[in-house]
């Protein structure tokens, strides 16, 4: 089942009197339950492409169809509705609200949905259980380690049970041990809940976990490969 379909996508940004082309003629499809990533050096277009899939930006040319919605044709309100219902985000800087507890940070996306307090509590506690932080519900971000903060961010992205999670350099501020813990958590959620994860990264630790790697260079797709392990599994 294809849930992301990108065709002939080009993205240009105005720079002075000219333009900068961040993405050039991108053609990609992603199915439900994929664990994939955009990799490449800074300036290759990884984050720009992630932002378009997340309806935070729009193509200059071509199309990006996400959950049967054309990103270019969405109003600001419709794009917000798409994000709120179907897409979770994980950022390298966590973006937790410092004055709120872990529970309140994870609950925040649910306040925009038509849910009762009881339903919200059940969803928040389930999300915190997924990431192993039930004992931190009353803690605030400044009481947590970097790895714990990122696990809260994962819980927040997953609490509404989205079809797609977009992770922009999620291990950038973590040491090796915490990076592997975070990646194992996301891989577990990907398998158990059949959620599509798409990363933007140049971290080799992340690449070890990906089932599919889309390499970008100068705004173009240089290669699009599935891991050997995944191919062997499918053959068998």
Buried (B, 14 or more C-beta within 10 A) or exposed (E): EEBBBBBEBBBBEEEEEEEEBBBBBBEBEBEEBBBBBBBBEEBBBBBBBBBBBBBBBBBBEBBBBBBEBEBBEBEEEEBEBBBBBBBBBBBBEBEBEEEBBBBBBBBBBBEEEEBEEEEBBEBBBBBBEBBEBEEBBEBBBEEBEEBBBBBBBBBBBBBBEBBBBBBBBBBBBBEEEBBBBBBEBBBEBBEEBEBBBBBBBBBEBBBEBBBBBBBBBBBBBEEBEBBEEBEEEEEE
